[in-house]
Amino acid sequence: MMTSPYFVQSSSVVTRSGHQNGAGRTATASLRSRLPDRRRSGAPVCSVEVKVEEQEATISEQRTSSAPSSAGGLPELLPQGTEHLKTETNATPLSPHSRRRRQLKVEYDEDGGVSPVKTERWDPPDWKKQLGYIREMRSSRDAPVDNMGAEKCYDTEAPAQVRRFQVLVSLMLSSQTKDQVTAAAMQKLRAHGCTVENILTTDDETLGKIIYPVGFWRTKVKYLKLTAAMLQNEFGGDIPDSVEGLVRLPGVGPKMAHLAMDIAWDQVSGIGVDTHVHRISNRLGWLKKPTKNPEETRKALEEWLPRELWSEINWLLVGFGQQVCLPINPLCSVCLNQHSCPSAHKSSPTKRPKAGSPRSPGAASPLKIKTEPKQESVVQDERKKEEPQHTLVSPATQRRRLKSKV
């Protein structure tokens, strides 16, 4: 008979039939006799007892897997049907609270223990107050962009597809061009027929005369012809309805694409940033750090400016830059933001002279050239060569000039 320290002698054991065994029987013998009887008789087993045994077996497996094995490194073998006795004597079932805490710990370990970092939203100081003052200064709506911008250059009675194309053409012509010149060119182009078909059938010389004198008019003639061909072949004669499609067109950049989406398709996809918006945003301190080009300004503005203001900000700042916040010599004395603008009452940067010109910082004045005593004559000779030579005039010629003056 197998003996084990896990089995304890008992004086009497009550069997399933209710008979009491003698003192010489062990708990092991009664268990062995009881399990085969269940299988042979086919008697139903209590579901509560089976569930308890399964839970205890699961717990014992978890503990044995985490605890070191017995001597020799091998797991301890027990007689069949006696595993739950070992669990009852040595293993203590875990409470639901301890299990819950352990599961939380596992989930925390799987996440790597990295907590999400909260980023604070950056807003420029006094930007709402400054924007309100700009709205007040722009309330009259009498800037060039109000009457001759891209929103005013298309034919309102034309079909929707033609109107969208005219909006795109006006934006392409407005690059490096004043609104007055763009509006005049668009008026002549609409009289000629500003459609995809007419642009393709018009020769380059005629098209150049129509849009002249817009800036870089020769290059824009090529862009208009290429864009019209691309629209007819790939987009069915209409302009693309996405920024990705618009920037694929020759001569169309991010600023034009976002403005075309807003004006032509009535969709706000981003902020249209031109030179005015770029300049004024940097002057007002609306950026975390100064930007170098309009595209950097657009990305910086979109990080903090509420989306509902994206469509309005271009119209506001462009007109404000045309009337008050001028590129050179801004009118800070009449600006309502002169007390909150960090660039107020500062002289505008002058244009840097070209390298090598007399005004360039590196160029030295002839009067300040230091020469050695032996070189003075050489420098004087060079100055005489550079000075204009007076031609000799005869006495008769001098008398005639005096008579004419008298």
PyMOL commands that set and color helices and strands:
alter all, ss='L'
color gray80, all
select helices_A, chain A and resi 27-41+47-66+71-73+83-90+96-110+127-137+144-148+150-152+160-173+179-192+196-201+204-211+217-234+243-246+254-263+275-284+294-304+307-323+332-334+366-368+373-386+395-405
alter helices_A, ss='H'
color red, helices_A
deselect
rebuild
show_as cartoon
